[in-house]
Amino acid sequence: DAVGYMSGGFRSMYDAFLDELRAHGGTLVTGERVERLETEDGRVVAAITASERYEADAFVCTLPPQDAPAIARERSDLRAELEQWAGIEDVRALCMDLGFSREVRANLALVFEIERDLYYSIHSFTTPDLAPAGGQLLHAMAYLSPEEVANAELLQRRKDELVAGLDLHFAGWRDAIAVERTLSAVRVVGARQTPANRKRLVPLRSASAANLYFAGDARDVPLNLSQIVLASAIEVADAIAATPASLRETTTVA
Ligand SMILES: Cc1cc2nc3c(=O)[nH]c(=O)nc-3n(C[C@H](O)[C@H](O)[C@H](O)COP(=O)(O)OP(=O)(O)OC[C@H]3O[C@@H](n4cnc5c(N)ncnc54)[C@H](O)[C@@H]3O)c2cc1C
């Protein structure tokens, strides 16, 4: 079986969204972290960054649930609400993205070593424009336990296993590297699909701040990964569009 990847990478989807946003008079602010949400009478009135204060009638929080409490004032109702999701167990992985200057292995889409939770996908097999002609893009991933995330020695052991798998399945890979990028414990998804997590996923709207909505992959939408992100974003947009016109101005805080 093959796994599909987006032609041009995720960037092509973001660019399409940005074209729509700008065509409708919107602007995108990047590189700013929301440090705090200012609340008043059960509503969010502004998102505060290091250099700006953004006021809006509606806000969409897409922070991973583990990080979200930090932007609410301590001991506030919103802080207490966000903290109930901070303990949701996420999925982490050690990832290596490898761009090869030549074809290292032909006629292979992916290898999933189920016993050791190691995943190797030649993204450019199904989506050739992800690599220059004649080259290949390989994504190698070792799923991590919470113990491995927290312990440098265990993490290194996982990296050694991942590299051993590269040696096994992609002979000669080292000599073909044109680009390499390693992420040591990246969050793959905000909420691991476990029975315990499914009982406490993040809802559409905040109970303590009426104009604060949530989107992202820890939302209570019965789909997977980025499907949850897109479906929850559409749900939020529909909910905001259904509110009176005077309340439609929106700020996305992540
Ligand atoms: C290696 C890897 C491979 C994956 N492969 C697939 C796949 O094949 N298919 C698939 O469907 N999904 C895949 N996923 C999962 C998918 O990428 C995620 O589900 C998706 O990106 C989650 O989107 P999100 O908006 O919920 O969260 P994120 O993408 O984590 O976005 C949250 C954003 O909030 C920002 N942020 C955090 N704090 C603040 C703050 N205080 N102020 C402002 N911004 C803030 C962060 O910088 C980040 O940009 C993969 C993920 C990884 C890491």
The ligand as a MOL file (V3000), in Angstrom:
LIG
                    3D

  0  0  0     0  0            999 V3000
M  V30 BEGIN CTAB
M  V30 COUNTS 53 58 0 0 0
M  V30 BEGIN ATOM
M  V30 1 C 6.6330 14.1370 11.6290 0
M  V30 2 C 5.1450 14.2490 11.5220 0
M  V30 3 C 4.4830 13.5490 10.5400 0
M  V30 4 C 3.1040 13.6620 10.4090 0
M  V30 5 N 2.4840 12.9950 9.3990 0
M  V30 6 C 1.1660 13.1810 9.2030 0
M  V30 7 C 0.5070 12.5810 8.1010 0
M  V30 8 O 1.1150 11.8790 7.3030 0
M  V30 9 N -0.8230 12.7970 7.9360 0
M  V30 10 C -1.5360 13.5830 8.7920 0
M  V30 11 O -2.7360 13.7800 8.5920 0
M  V30 12 N -0.9420 14.1650 9.8600 0
M  V30 13 C 0.3880 13.9790 10.0800 0
M  V30 14 N 1.0060 14.5630 11.1490 0
M  V30 15 C 0.1700 15.2410 12.1370 0
M  V30 16 C -0.1810 16.6600 11.7530 0
M  V30 17 O 0.9950 17.3490 11.3740 0
M  V30 18 C -0.8160 17.3130 12.9860 0
M  V30 19 O -1.9940 16.6030 13.3200 0
M  V30 20 C -1.1790 18.7600 12.7310 0
M  V30 21 O -0.0540 19.5180 12.3400 0
M  V30 22 C -1.7380 19.3740 13.9990 0
M  V30 23 O -2.1240 20.6800 13.7040 0
M  V30 24 P -2.5310 21.6540 14.8670 0
M  V30 25 O -2.8490 22.9580 14.2180 0
M  V30 26 O -3.5350 21.0190 15.7670 0
M  V30 27 O -1.2230 21.7780 15.7840 0
M  V30 28 P 0.2290 22.2570 15.3910 0
M  V30 29 O 0.5520 21.9240 13.9750 0
M  V30 30 O 1.1000 21.7330 16.4920 0
M  V30 31 O 0.1140 23.8340 15.4810 0
M  V30 32 C 0.0890 24.5050 16.7020 0
M  V30 33 C 0.7970 25.8200 16.4560 0
M  V30 34 O 0.6650 26.6360 17.6060 0
M  V30 35 C 1.8440 27.3830 17.7100 0
M  V30 36 N 1.9060 27.9100 19.0630 0
M  V30 37 C 2.1630 27.2440 20.2140 0
M  V30 38 N 2.1170 28.0890 21.2480 0
M  V30 39 C 1.8130 29.3200 20.7370 0
M  V30 40 C 1.6130 30.6220 21.3160 0
M  V30 41 N 1.7150 30.8240 22.6300 0
M  V30 42 N 1.3080 31.6550 20.4870 0
M  V30 43 C 1.1920 31.4720 19.1460 0
M  V30 44 N 1.3620 30.2590 18.5500 0
M  V30 45 C 1.6700 29.2120 19.3480 0
M  V30 46 C 2.9490 26.3830 17.3810 0
M  V30 47 O 4.1240 27.0550 17.0190 0
M  V30 48 C 2.3090 25.6490 16.2080 0
M  V30 49 O 2.6320 26.2660 14.9900 0
M  V30 50 C 2.3820 14.4750 11.3040 0
M  V30 51 C 3.0590 15.1890 12.3080 0
M  V30 52 C 4.4310 15.0790 12.4100 0
M  V30 53 C 5.1570 15.8730 13.4750 0
M  V30 END ATOM
M  V30 BEGIN BOND
M  V30 1 1 1 2
M  V30 2 1 2 3
M  V30 3 2 2 52
M  V30 4 2 3 4
M  V30 5 1 4 5
M  V30 6 1 4 50
M  V30 7 2 5 6
M  V30 8 1 6 7
M  V30 9 1 6 13
M  V30 10 2 7 8
M  V30 11 1 7 9
M  V30 12 1 9 10
M  V30 13 2 10 11
M  V30 14 1 10 12
M  V30 15 2 12 13
M  V30 16 1 13 14
M  V30 17 1 14 15
M  V30 18 1 14 50
M  V30 19 1 15 16
M  V30 20 1 16 17
M  V30 21 1 16 18
M  V30 22 1 18 19
M  V30 23 1 18 20
M  V30 24 1 20 21
M  V30 25 1 20 22
M  V30 26 1 22 23
M  V30 27 1 23 24
M  V30 28 2 24 25
M  V30 29 1 24 26
M  V30 30 1 24 27
M  V30 31 1 27 28
M  V30 32 2 28 29
M  V30 33 1 28 30
M  V30 34 1 28 31
M  V30 35 1 31 32
M  V30 36 1 32 33
M  V30 37 1 33 34
M  V30 38 1 33 48
M  V30 39 1 34 35
M  V30 40 1 35 36
M  V30 41 1 35 46
M  V30 42 1 36 37
M  V30 43 1 36 45
M  V30 44 2 37 38
M  V30 45 1 38 39
M  V30 46 1 39 40
M  V30 47 2 39 45
M  V30 48 1 40 41
M  V30 49 2 40 42
M  V30 50 1 42 43
M  V30 51 2 43 44
M  V30 52 1 44 45
M  V30 53 1 46 47
M  V30 54 1 46 48
M  V30 55 1 48 49
M  V30 56 2 50 51
M  V30 57 1 51 52
M  V30 58 1 52 53
M  V30 END BOND
M  V30 END CTAB
M  END
